[in-house]
């Protein structure tokens, strides 16, 4: 397991920010029991050290017209070559792809894609993904209902014994 150097206060900061990244520094400081200046220094250090990757609004997909989600298992021809790297860069740049994982098992990559509806998925699949020469096979699973997505990361494993 990679070494994580977050003390108890840092863990409280990231826990609070995962729950509500719009907290002002004064509100955050109050919640974790620090004065604003040291709180802000800690947040900036967490950002600089790469613990905090960014801040973004979490949107309801259906409300913005992206009600169709699918998970795609992708098999490619070859892994350790320039084509595989090109595939990764191309897929990561596609706005419909909201997650991309290199995985072990029956497929090589697992993608999560969001589009407005089935016809848009068909266009994405045929016009974009299957046009990539390295793609050998695509297995699709369509989300019927999303029960949980974009949840805060669990941090209990970081607690001091």
N, C-alpha and C positions, 0 to 999 in steps of 0.2 A: 504494500500500500504506500502511495506517495506520502511524504512527510508534509503535514499541514501545520503551519505555525500560527494558528488563530488562537488567541487566548479567550477567556470567557467573555470579555467585553467585545472583542471583535465578533465572536459568535452571536452575541446579542444584537450587534449592529446589523450584520447580514441577515439575521432572522427578521428583524423589524423591516429592513429594506425590501426583503422578498415579499413581505406581506403588503407593504405600502411604500413604494419608492418615491411617492410624492411628499413624504414627510419633510417638513423644513428641518434644517439643522437644529434649530432650537427645540422643535418637537421631538426629534430623534434623541437629542442629548437628554431631554427630560425623561424619556421612556427608559433609557439605559442607565441613568444616574450619573452622567458626566456633565461638566459645564460645556458650553458650545464650542469653545476653541479647541480643546483636546479631542472632542468628538469629531469636528471637521478634519483635524489632522489625521485621525484614524481612518475616516472614510476616504480621504485622498490617498493615504497609503494603501488601503485595500484596493482602490482603483489602480494605482500605479503598479502594485505587485500582481495584478491580474486576477485577484479573487472576485472582484466585481467586473463583469464583462460589459455591462451597459445598462441602460434604463430604457424601458419602452412601455407603451400602453398595451394592455391585453384587450384585444377586440373580440367581440362575439361574432364568430364567423357567419352565422346565419343572418344576423342583422345587417351585415355589409355585403350580403349576396354571395357568400362563399359557403353554401350549405352542403356541398358535395366533397367528402373526404375519402381518399383511398390510400391504401398501403400497398406498395409495389415491391415485390421481391425480384431483384434483377440479377441475372447470370450474365457474365461477360466472357469474352474470349481472351484469356490471358490476363495476368495481373501485373507482373513486374516489367512493364514497358511503357513507353511514352503514350500509347493509345489509352491505357488505363488512367494515367494522370490527366490526359485531355478529357476523358469521360467524366472524371471527378470534378474538374473545373467547370465543365459545361453544365453538369447537373446542378451543382451548387449555385450557379448563376441563374438558373431558371426560377422565376418568381413563384411559380406554382408549387415548387418543392419547398416545403417548410421544415423538413428534417431529412437528413441523409446520413446513413450509418453504414460503414463497412462491417459486415457481420460474418460469423462462422456458420456453418450448417449447409442447408440445401441451396441457398442463394448467396450471392456475393455482397449485394447491397440491399438495404431496406430503405425505401423512400416513403415519406408521407407527403401527399400532395393535396392541395385544396383548389377547387374550381367552382364556378357557379352551379353547374348541373352536368348531367351525364354526357350531353353532346360536347361540352367543353373538355371533359375527360377524354372522350374519344379523339378529339383533335389533338390534345396534348400527347396522348399515347402514339397515335399514328404519325402525326406531323413532326413531333419533336423527338420523343424518346426512341421510337423504333427506327428513326432515321440515323441514329448514331451507329456507325459501322461495328463497333465493338459489342453492342448488345446482342446477346444470343437468345435470351428468353426473359419474358416478363410474366410474373404471377401477380394477379391483382386480388386484393381483398377490399371490398367497399364497406365503409363504416355505415352501419345502420343507425346508431345512436352513440354520441360521445358522452360518456359518463364523467370523465375526468381528463383534463388536458392542461398543460402549462402550469402544473402545480409547483409550489415552492420546493426546492431541493431539501431532502431530510438532512439534518445536521447533527442528530443525536450521537452519531459515531465519533464526533469531534470532542465530545465532552471529556473532561479530565476524569480519570478513574478515581 
